[in-house]
Amino acid sequence: MRRYVSFRDFDWVLLTFVLLICLIGVAQIYSATLHTKFAGAHIKQLYWIIGGLALMFLISLVNYEALLDRIHWLYGFAIISLALVLTPRIGQMYLGARRWIKLPLGVHFQPSEWVKLILILVLAKYFSELRQRGASLGDLLKAGLIGGIPTLMVLVQPDLGTALTYTPIVIMALFLGGIQARHAIALLLIGGILAVPAFRHLKPYQRDRLTSFLHPDADSLGRGYQGEQSKIAVGAGSIWGKGFTKGSQTQNSFLPIPQTDFIFAALGEEQGFVGAMGLLLLYFVVLMRLLHNAQTAPDRAGTLIVMGVIAVLSFHILVNVGMAVGFMPVTGIPLPLMSYGGSSLLFTFLALGIVMNIRMRRFVN
């Protein structure tokens, strides 16, 4: 076996499909912001993509085992960064939430996004080192604490959407870590019992988001407005769509924030059912390539990391697309590689860089 890594082992097929999705996203951002104050956002998105690619190649050269050895420091830094967001002098308030830290050159950094990657790594490290075949109740409690601390801190911001994205990471880690059936049933029961009081402690607008999709017609100009306009846009696209930059809902600003949360609805209106299914097919190929990399990972930790990436990306796609067609509540979860925004895009490329890192070391002793 070879004792070195080479970019010949890079998953160029995966990268090709990732870049295809990114380019579709740039084009759709251009169309969605063409006649708005956000015009030109697609250029910024290109810069973020270039920066993300650079980070992906860079992180692929750093042995992921070295990252796992230092994950306790990274986890501590992640908790500190989330704490800094909550401080008035450092955390930036926008639309009623304190989620960003302002960096030089006018860049806004959202720590809760990169915490996803830290959470994937720390849980992979934890469960890969368990000696017993199945996870004990104590192991589950420790894993819940690891995931619960950042989740609660993000909920305080408040950012319900991002906090929800931590859930599939923990669930995937528990499943692959060997959770016993009786423990899984107990957790489901406890979760069901706690769901009611947790729902009552949400802010009013958060409760409205989670419930308005069930009865959008009850307040189509208020709580259900976003969901209704999104469904109208998707339906208006029909089979072939209205054409690039010709979507009436998108171009006339009926569809809210079409460059971020509802970019799939904007695509559906302009490219139709065929275009939307084409994009979902690209996502399917990306997820299958990731699954292949998980199967060929050199160790258990590598498999857990890649499966964690699959879990969070799948959750993002499922919720965002479901939100656009009215099957999911509006939670502000972006569509990976498509939605405008640097923090989400950089997280995705960093996660893919870790996957490439693992793939390039599958033949190393």
HUFENWO-V771298 format. One line per field, one symbol per residue. burial: b if it has 24 or more other ideal C-beta (glycine too) atoms within 12 Angstrom, else e. A space follows every 10 residues. Layout:
BEGIN
burial=???
END
This chain:
BEGIN
burial=eeeebeeeeb beebbebbbb bbebbbbbbb bbbbebeeee bbebbbebbe ebbebbeebb ebebbebbee beebbeebbe bbbbbbeeee bbeeeebbbb beeeeeebbb bbbbbbbbbb bbbbbbbbeb eeeebeeebb ebbbebbebb bbbbbbbbbb bbbbbbbbbb bbbbbbbbbe eebeeebeee eeeeeeeeee ebeeebebbb ebbeebeeee eebbbbbbbb bbbbbbbeee bbebbebebb beebbbbbbb bbbbbbbbbb bbeebbeebb ebbeebbebb bebbeebbbb bbbbbbbbbb bbbbbbbbbb bbbbbbebbb bbbbbbbbbb bbbbbbbbbb bbbbbbbbbb bbeee
END
